Amino acid sequence: MRTLVTYFRMALLVVTLLSIPIMAEAQAGSGVARERDSLINLISQDTSASRLAALHYQLAEKYMRLGQFPKLIDAADKAVSYSNNCKDYITQYKAHLLVGDCYIMADEAANAIQRYLLARGALEKKYTEENKAYRDRQSENGVAKNDIKDLERPMAEQEIDADIYAKIGNVYFNRKHYIHSIDIFSEALVSYEIVGAKDKELNMKRNLAISYFMRGDNESSLEYYEQLLEAYKEREDWDNVRMIYQRINECAVAMKDYDKALKTNRELYNECIAHNNVRESLNALNNVAYAYTCLGEYEKALKYYKQLIDTDPKVFGDDGSIMAGNYTNLGLCYQNLGDFDNAISALDQAEKLRTSNGQLKEAAAIGNMKTLIYLNAKKDIHNAELCIGQAEKNAVTSNDNEAMMKVYGTYNEVLRAKGDYENALKMYQKFLDIQND
């Protein structure tokens, strides 16, 4: 049973969706109310099932605009009842669809799906009736029963049916039921391909690509993204081309296919340069550098990270996070090449940027990296202790448990290396306290 809270939430959602100024909205609401009253008057004077079906559906639409959802559902159900009597299946379909959308706004997924399925059923009943009438006419004209073929369903109707199915797929997707959303979107895709609804076909492929990615099936996701890439290139839809390149990169990285990630981002970089999209070209360069890092080609990665660092920070237009990330990655490349002095120098720059921008959790993580280089690579316990002390302050100030656990774990290692077992034990106890909290 629907509660008053549910209806109140639905009403708030409708109000939120409206962007008309308050005075204009009040005037519009007054006009809709007059139209509602006029429909109620017409209904009271009519006896025709077909006209009553249409009038009740129109009334339901007015209630939707007024946010009067219990009355909307009542009017729509009456439209369904009258339309069933007069076999007006189009009105029946529209009434079920309207109530389904209403339930979506109320976050009542099961009821929404039920109404959407009833809307599909209404369209199916329409086709069944028309097909029977067609076959009867053929038979009356002397065509042998076995030679009579079914009436071809109108393309527009098939597209409408697919639209409803796509709505059901969205319900499942929004609730993270990706197995079901994949099944539903696949059915809708087939229909869109049959009727030649190209834009909707592309939209379904994108929905499928995302659904597969969310399920962890990166290969299937990649297959759809590559289809989309070719389609958008043919349309010269460069904004979507760039977006799809980025999604392909995400799939490639998730699959640890860094050669593909490298190829994808080089193509993306060229695409961005061709259309003077500087910021996205830099993001592509960063992804190229990351791919080289993952491939163990640190010298090549260094080249790109240095190029990014030499870029005017204003181009990035962020809070310093991107530049700090570039310095961090540069430091990690130097570390992997065994150039520990340059690694620490780069990490120092990253730590300063994080600290100056109040990103203390990230600053603590960088301090932890520097500590481990001093401790394990340079055997410099003095500087290791200084670094981890600062990292502890940043971690505690950030109040991030994960950051504090990492710092206390490393602090324990430093103090044990120093021979200060009493304080090392205290750090380990702090680590355990957070872990067990």
N, C-alpha and C positions, 0 to 999 in steps of 0.2 A: 504493500500500500504506500502511495506517495505521501510524504509528510509535508507540513507547511514549510519546514526548513528547506526541503528540496525545491519547492516552488519559489520560495524567496530567493534561493541561490540562482535559479534559472532566470528570475526577473532581473537580478543584478547583472547577470551575464549579458542579457539583451541590452540593458542600459549602458554597460561598458562598451559594447560593440558600436553603439550609435555615436557619431562624431558631429552631430548637428548642434549648433549653439542652443543653450537652454530655452531661450524665448521661442526660437523657431521650432524646437522640439515640442514645446507645449502647444504651439499652434497646430503642428502636424498631428499631435495626439488628439487634439480636439476634433480635427477633420476626420481622423480615422474612427473616432467614437461616433461621429454622426453617420459615417458610412456603415458602421456596425449596427446602429439603431435602425437604419433604413433596411438593412438585410433582414434583421429580426422581424420587422414589419412585413416584408415581402413573404418571409417564410410562413408567418401566421395566416396569410391569405391564400397560399398555394396548396394544391393537392397532388400535383404531378410529381411522380417519383424522380424523373430525370431532372426537372427543374429544382426540386428540393435537394437532390444530391449536389448539384452545382452551387446552389445558394449556401448550403451548409459548409461546403469546402471554402467558398469565399469568406464566409463568416469566420472559419478557423484561421484563415490568413490574417484577418483583422485582429483576432485575439492574439495571434503571434506578435503582431506589431505593437499591441498594447501591453504585452507581457502578462496576459491573463491565461496562464497555461492550463489550469484545470478546465476552463471553458473551451480552450482550443481543442483539447483532447476529446471533450464531449461532442463538440461540433464536428470534428473530423470523423469520429466514430459514427455519428448519424449520417454523414456523407457516405461513409462506407456501406452502411446498412441500406440506404436508398439506392446507391449505385449498384449494389448487388441485386436488388429487386428489378432494376431496369437494365441490367447488364452493361452499365456504363463503367467499364473497367479502367478507362483512363482517369476518370475522377477518383475511382477507388485507389488506383496506384498513387496519384498525387497526394491523397489524404494520408495514406500510410507513410509516404515519404516525409511529409510535413511533420507527422508525429515522431518519426524516427529521428529527424533532425532536432526536434524538441528534446528527446531523451538524451541525445548526445550532449546538448547544452547542460542537461542536468547530471551528466556523468553516470547515466544508467545504461551501461553498455549492452547488457543482456536484452533489455527491452528495446533498445535501438536496433539491434541485430534482428530481433523478432519482427519488428515493423518493416525493416528493409526487405526481409525475406517475403513478407506478405505483399509488399509492393511488387517484388519480382513475380510473385504468384498471380497478382492481378494482371500483369502483362501477359503471363503465360495463358491465363484463362481467356483473355481477349484473342490471342492467336488461335487457341483451340477452337473457340466459337467460329472464328472467321474461316479456319481451315475446314471445319465440318460443313459449313455453308457452301464453301467452294467445292468440296468433294460431292456434296449432294447435287449441286448444279451440273457438275460434270457427268454424274450418273444419269440425271434427267435428260442430258443431251445425248445419251446413248454411248458414252465412253465406258468400256469394260472396266469393272472394279479393279482388276489387277494392273490396268494401264493408267489408273489415276495416280498422279504424283501429288504429294503434299504441296500446299501453297507456300511459296517462298516467303519467309518472314522479312518484312521491310527492314532495310538497313538502319533507318533512324531508330526503329524499335530495338534492334539488336544493340545499338550504341547506348540507348537509354538503360537497357538491362545491364550492360557492362558498367555504366556509371554507378548503378546501385551496388553492383558487386565491388567496385572500387571503394565505395563508402564503407562497406563491411570490412574490406581489407584494412582500411585506415583505422577502424575501431580496434581490430586485433593488433595492428602495429603499435598504436598509441598505448596499448596495455602490455607491450613487449611479448606478445604471443607470435613470435616471428615465424614459426612453422605454419601456423594458420594463415598469417598475412601473405606468406609466399604462395601458398596454394590458391588463395583468393586472387591475388594480383596476377598470377599466371593465367587464371581463367579469364580475367578481364583483358589481359594482353592479347590473348587469342582472338577475342571478339573485336577488339580495336583493330587488329591486323586485318581481319576479314572485312570490316566496313571501311577500312582506309582512313581511320581517324588518327592521323600521323602525330599530332601534338599529344594526344592522350596516350598513344602507343609509347612515345618517348617518356612520358611521365610515369607510366607503369614500369618501364625498364629501369627508371631511376629508383622507383619504390622497391623493386626487386633487388637491385644492386645494394641498396642500403639495408634491406631486410637480411640478405645473405651475409653482409659484412657484420651486422649486429649478432648474427648467429655464429660467427667465426668461420664461415665458409667463404674464405677469401678468393678461392679460385672461381667459384660461381659468380661472386660479386664482380670480380675483374672481367669476366666474360661479358657481363652486361655493360660495364663501364666502357669497355672497348667498342662495343656496338654504338653506345651513345656518342663516343668521341668521333667516330666516323660520320654519324648523322649530323652532329653539330658542325663539323668541318664542311660538309656539303652545303649546309645552310649559311655558312660563314657567320655563325653565331659565336663570336670569339669570347664573349664573357662566359658562356657555358663550356666552351672548349677549355679555357683555363681552369674552370672549376673541376671538370672531369679529369684533367691531368693531375690535379691535386688529390682527387679521390683514388686514382690509379696508383699514385705514389704511396698513399696510406695502405692500400692492399699489398703492394710490393714489399713495403717495410714489414708489414705484419707477417708476410710469408718468408721474410728474410731473403728475398730475391733482390739483392742490392744492385746487381747488374741492371735489372729492369728499372729499379728506382733511379739509377744513374741516367739511363737512356731517357726515361720519362721526364726527368727534371731538366735535362739539356734541351729537350724539345719544348718544354714549358718556358724555359729561359728565352729561347729564340722567339717564341710566340709573344712573350711579354715585351721584348725589345722591339719587335715589329710593330706593336701597337702602343709603344711609349708608356708602358705600365711599369714604372720604375720600382715601386714598392714590391710588387709581386715578383719581379725579376730577381730582386735580392733574396726573397724567400726561396725561389728556385735555386739560387746559388748556394744558399745555406743547406738545402736538401742534397745538392750535389756533394758538398763538403762532407755532410753526414754519411752519405753512401760510400764515399771514399774511405772515411774513417772505419765504417763497418767492414769494408773489404780489406782493411789493414794497410791501405795505401796512404800513410800518414803524411808523406811529403806533399802529395797532390792535395790532400785535405787542407794542409797548412796554407797553401797558395790561395785557396778560396776564402778561408777564414780571415786571412790578412786583407784580402780585397774587401771583405765585408767591414772589417774594422776601420779601414781607411775611408769608408763612406761617411758622409756628413750625417751625424746622429739625427738631425732634424728630418731626414728622409724617412726614417723608420717611424717617426711620429708616435713613439710609445713612451713608457715611463722608465726607460733604460733597461728593461728586461731583455730585449733582443740583443743590444750591444753587450750586456753582461753575459748573456748566453754565448755570444761569439768569443769573448775572452776566455770563458770557461772551456769551450771546445778547443780553442787554440792551446790552452794549457794542457788539456788531456792528450792532444796530439804530440806536443813536446815531450810529455811524460812517456808516452809509448815509444818515442824515438830515443829515449834515454837522455834527453837534454833537460835536466831537472832544474837548472837555474832559470832558463827561459820559461819552463812550466810554472814555476813559482811566481815569476814576474807577471805572467799573463793572469794567473789566478788572483794575484794581488789586485790587479785592475778590476777584475770581475767582482771581487769582494767589496772594493770601495764603491762601485756602482750600486751593488745591492744594498749596502749599508746606508748610503746617501739617500736612497729612495725608500728606506724603511722596510726593505724586504729581508727581514732578519732571519727567517727560516732558511732562505736560500743562502744568505751570507754565512750562516752556521755550517751549511753543507760544504761550502767552498773552503771554509777554515778547516773543516775535517779533512778535506782532500790534501790541503797544504801540509797538515800535520803528518799524514801518512807518508808523504814524500820526504819530509824531513826525517821522520823516524826510520822508515824502511830503506829508502834509497840513499839518503845523505848521511844517515847515522848521526844526525844532529839533534840530540835529545833536548838541548837547551831551547832551540827555536821551535821544536815540536811542542814543547810545553807552553811556550808563549802563544803559539797559534791555537792550541786546543783550549787555553784559558779564555781567549777572546771568543772562540767558537761557542764555549759554554755560556758566556754572557748573552750572546745573540740568541742561542737556542732557548734559554730560560726566559728572556724578554719576549720572544715570539710565542711562548707558552704552547709550543707544538711538541706533542709527546714523541713523535717519530724522530724529530730533530734532536731532542734531548737524549733519547735512547742511543742514537748513533754517536753523539758526542761523548756520553758517559762511557760507552764501550771503548772508544778510542782513547779517552783519558785514562782508563784503566790500563791499556797497553803501554802508554807513555810512562806512567808512574811505575809499572812493573819493570820496564826497561831501565828506569832510573834507579831502581832498587828500593823505592818507597812503597813497600807492600802494604803498610797500614792504610795510607791514603788511597792506594789502588783498590783495596777492599771496600773502602767507603764509596768510591765511584761505581764499583760493581754492584754494591747494594742499591745505589740510586737507580742504576739500570734495571735491576730486578723489581724495585718498587713501582716503576712506571710500567714495566712489562706486565706485572701482576695486578695492576690497578683496574 
